[in-house]
């Protein structure tokens, strides 16, 4: 089973080496880091530690970085693709189980909220996640406990769509699109680590509210989008 782990990275010089080392200890999967034109020493760290990477010439954001990774995966005929964040929040110890579950499901999501864990969120992130959860439930009939999770395993069909999609969307929007197209999604309870370095894109009240508004429009605009075979 040919499996690739994609790690989008922007200014993650402090965490990327330890994450890569843990990945190689826990799995035998191939790894590719997509350096999204980091302005710190991320690229230098990747080179010095012989970590496989793709280097973007300018910052493309998470959607563009992941699309680059998905195209790499498709061109190299990977059967399963895992996406984890570069900040160390996602523990590689769950990845083998996610791939095993992907034999039966199109997408497998590492979920923080099926079972009680020590993971903490700000009030605004909790509110945003609940809004997204309710939106997906109303529009698709499926309840996702952790629709903002960035720890995901995709099958080849999902990878093909994501590699060619030109919309600048994030995980919750894609969950919505996949569910609307009959893809099966399985959530696996995981314990995630708190971010130690850097900051989240949704660290402010303004950015959280902005994203909730964007997500609402996504529910309407992409309701009839169909994924071609």
C-alpha positions as CSV (number, residue, x, y, z in Angstrom):
1,X,0.0,0.0,0.0
2,X,1.8,3.1,-1.2
3,X,1.2,5.9,1.3
4,X,2.4,9.5,1.5
5,X,2.3,12.0,4.4
6,X,2.0,15.6,3.3
7,X,3.1,18.3,5.7
8,X,2.4,21.9,4.7
9,X,4.8,24.2,6.4
10,X,5.0,27.9,6.8
11,X,7.6,29.2,9.3
12,X,7.9,25.9,11.2
13,X,11.7,25.8,11.8
14,X,11.3,25.0,15.5
15,X,9.0,21.9,15.1
16,X,9.6,20.3,11.7
17,X,12.7,18.2,12.5
18,X,11.2,16.6,15.6
19,X,8.0,15.9,13.8
20,X,9.8,14.3,10.9
21,X,11.9,12.1,13.2
22,X,8.8,11.0,15.0
23,X,7.1,10.2,11.7
24,X,10.0,8.0,10.7
25,X,10.0,6.2,14.1
26,X,6.3,5.5,14.0
27,X,5.7,4.7,10.3
28,X,7.5,3.6,7.2
29,X,5.4,6.0,5.0
30,X,6.9,8.4,2.5
31,X,6.9,12.0,3.6
32,X,6.9,15.3,1.7
33,X,7.1,18.7,3.3
34,X,5.6,21.5,1.3
35,X,7.5,24.7,2.3
36,X,5.1,27.5,1.6
37,X,7.7,30.2,1.0
38,X,8.6,30.4,4.7
39,X,10.3,33.6,5.8
40,X,12.2,31.9,8.7
41,X,14.8,29.1,8.5
42,X,12.4,26.4,7.6
43,X,14.0,25.7,4.2
44,X,17.5,25.7,5.6
45,X,16.4,23.3,8.3
46,X,14.8,20.9,5.7
47,X,18.0,20.9,3.6
48,X,20.4,20.4,6.5
49,X,18.4,17.5,7.9
50,X,17.8,15.8,4.5
51,X,14.0,16.0,4.9
52,X,12.2,15.6,1.5
53,X,10.4,18.8,0.5
54,X,8.8,20.8,-2.2
55,X,9.7,24.5,-2.2
56,X,7.1,27.0,-3.3
57,X,8.4,30.2,-4.9
58,X,5.9,32.4,-3.2
59,X,3.3,32.0,-0.4
60,X,0.2,30.2,-1.7
61,X,-1.6,29.6,1.6
62,X,-2.7,26.3,3.0
63,X,-4.9,25.5,0.0
64,X,-2.2,26.1,-2.5
65,X,0.4,24.2,-0.5
66,X,-1.8,21.2,-0.1
67,X,-2.8,21.3,-3.8
68,X,0.9,21.1,-4.6
69,X,1.3,18.1,-2.3
70,X,-1.8,16.4,-3.8
71,X,-0.5,16.8,-7.3
72,X,2.8,15.3,-6.3
73,X,0.9,12.4,-4.7
74,X,-1.3,11.8,-7.8
75,X,1.7,12.0,-10.2
76,X,3.5,9.4,-8.1
77,X,0.5,7.1,-7.8
78,X,0.1,7.0,-4.1
79,X,-2.9,5.0,-2.9
80,X,-3.4,6.8,0.4
81,X,-2.4,10.3,1.4
82,X,-2.2,11.6,5.0
83,X,-2.2,15.3,5.8
84,X,-0.8,16.5,9.2
85,X,0.2,19.9,10.4
86,X,3.8,20.9,10.8
87,X,3.4,22.4,14.3
88,X,3.4,19.1,16.2
89,X,-0.3,19.1,17.1
90,X,-0.9,15.8,15.2
91,X,0.8,12.7,16.7
92,X,2.1,10.3,14.0
93,X,1.3,7.3,16.3
94,X,-2.3,7.3,14.9
95,X,-1.4,7.3,11.2
96,X,-1.1,3.6,10.7
97,X,-4.6,3.1,12.2
98,X,-6.0,5.8,10.0
99,X,-4.6,4.1,6.9
100,X,-6.0,0.8,8.0
101,X,-9.5,2.3,8.4
102,X,-9.1,3.9,4.9
103,X,-9.5,0.4,3.4
104,X,-13.2,0.8,4.3
105,X,-13.7,4.6,4.1
106,X,-12.9,7.3,1.6
107,X,-11.7,9.8,4.3
108,X,-10.5,9.1,7.8
109,X,-10.4,12.1,10.2
110,X,-8.4,12.4,13.4
111,X,-11.0,13.7,15.9
112,X,-10.3,15.6,19.1
113,X,-13.9,15.6,20.3
114,X,-15.4,12.1,20.1
115,X,-13.9,11.4,23.4
116,X,-12.9,13.7,26.2
117,X,-9.3,14.8,25.9
118,X,-7.0,17.4,27.4
119,X,-7.1,19.5,24.2
120,X,-8.2,23.1,24.8
121,X,-9.7,25.6,22.4
122,X,-10.5,29.3,22.7
123,X,-14.1,30.3,23.0
124,X,-14.2,31.7,19.5
125,X,-12.7,28.5,18.0
126,X,-15.3,26.4,19.9
127,X,-18.1,28.6,18.6
128,X,-16.8,28.5,15.1
129,X,-16.4,24.7,15.2
130,X,-19.9,24.2,16.5
131,X,-21.3,26.5,13.8
132,X,-19.5,24.4,11.1
133,X,-20.6,21.2,12.7
134,X,-24.2,22.3,12.6
135,X,-24.0,23.6,9.0
136,X,-22.6,20.3,7.8
137,X,-25.2,18.3,9.7
138,X,-28.1,20.4,8.3
139,X,-26.9,20.4,4.7
140,X,-25.6,16.7,4.5
141,X,-27.3,14.9,7.4
142,X,-23.9,13.8,8.7
143,X,-22.5,14.8,12.1
144,X,-18.8,15.4,12.2
145,X,-17.5,15.9,15.8
146,X,-14.3,17.6,14.6
147,X,-15.0,19.3,11.2
148,X,-11.9,21.6,11.6
149,X,-9.4,18.8,12.1
150,X,-6.4,19.0,9.8
151,X,-5.4,15.4,10.5
152,X,-6.9,13.5,7.5
153,X,-6.3,10.4,5.4
154,X,-7.6,10.6,1.8
155,X,-8.1,7.8,-0.7
156,X,-6.9,8.1,-4.4
157,X,-10.3,9.4,-5.6
158,X,-10.3,12.3,-3.1
159,X,-6.7,13.1,-3.9
160,X,-7.4,13.4,-7.6
161,X,-10.2,15.9,-6.9
162,X,-8.1,17.9,-4.5
163,X,-5.1,18.0,-6.8
164,X,-7.2,19.6,-9.6
165,X,-9.6,21.7,-7.6
166,X,-8.9,25.5,-8.1
167,X,-11.1,26.8,-5.2
168,X,-9.2,28.2,-2.2
169,X,-11.0,26.2,0.4
170,X,-10.2,24.6,3.7
171,X,-10.9,21.3,5.3
172,X,-14.5,22.0,6.5
173,X,-15.6,23.1,3.0
174,X,-14.1,20.0,1.5
175,X,-15.7,17.7,4.1
176,X,-19.0,19.3,3.0
177,X,-18.3,18.8,-0.7
178,X,-17.2,15.2,-0.2
179,X,-20.2,14.3,1.9
180,X,-22.5,15.9,-0.7
181,X,-20.9,13.6,-3.2
182,X,-21.5,10.4,-1.3
183,X,-18.0,9.9,0.1
184,X,-17.8,7.9,3.3
185,X,-16.1,9.6,6.3
186,X,-14.9,7.9,9.5
187,X,-13.7,9.8,12.6
188,X,-11.0,8.2,14.7
189,X,-10.6,9.5,18.3
190,X,-7.2,11.0,18.8
191,X,-5.3,13.0,21.4
192,X,-3.8,16.1,19.9
193,X,-1.0,18.3,21.3
194,X,-1.4,22.0,21.9
195,X,0.6,24.2,19.5
196,X,4.0,25.1,21.0
197,X,5.3,27.5,18.4
198,X,3.7,29.9,16.0
199,X,0.0,30.9,15.9
200,X,-3.2,29.7,14.3
201,X,-4.8,31.6,11.4
202,X,-8.0,31.7,13.5
203,X,-6.4,33.2,16.6
204,X,-8.4,36.4,16.5
205,X,-12.1,37.1,16.9
206,X,-12.2,38.9,13.5
207,X,-10.7,35.9,11.6
208,X,-13.0,33.4,13.3
209,X,-16.1,35.5,12.4
210,X,-14.9,36.0,8.9
211,X,-14.4,32.3,8.3
212,X,-17.9,31.5,9.7
213,X,-19.4,33.9,7.2
214,X,-17.3,32.4,4.3
215,X,-18.3,28.9,5.4
216,X,-22.0,29.8,5.3
217,X,-21.7,31.0,1.7
218,X,-19.8,27.8,0.8
219,X,-22.7,25.7,1.9
220,X,-24.9,27.5,-0.6
221,X,-22.5,28.1,-3.5
222,X,-21.1,24.5,-3.6
223,X,-24.3,22.6,-2.8
224,X,-24.5,21.2,-6.3
225,X,-20.8,20.8,-7.0
226,X,-20.2,17.3,-8.4
227,X,-17.0,15.3,-8.2
228,X,-16.3,13.6,-11.5
229,X,-15.0,10.1,-11.7
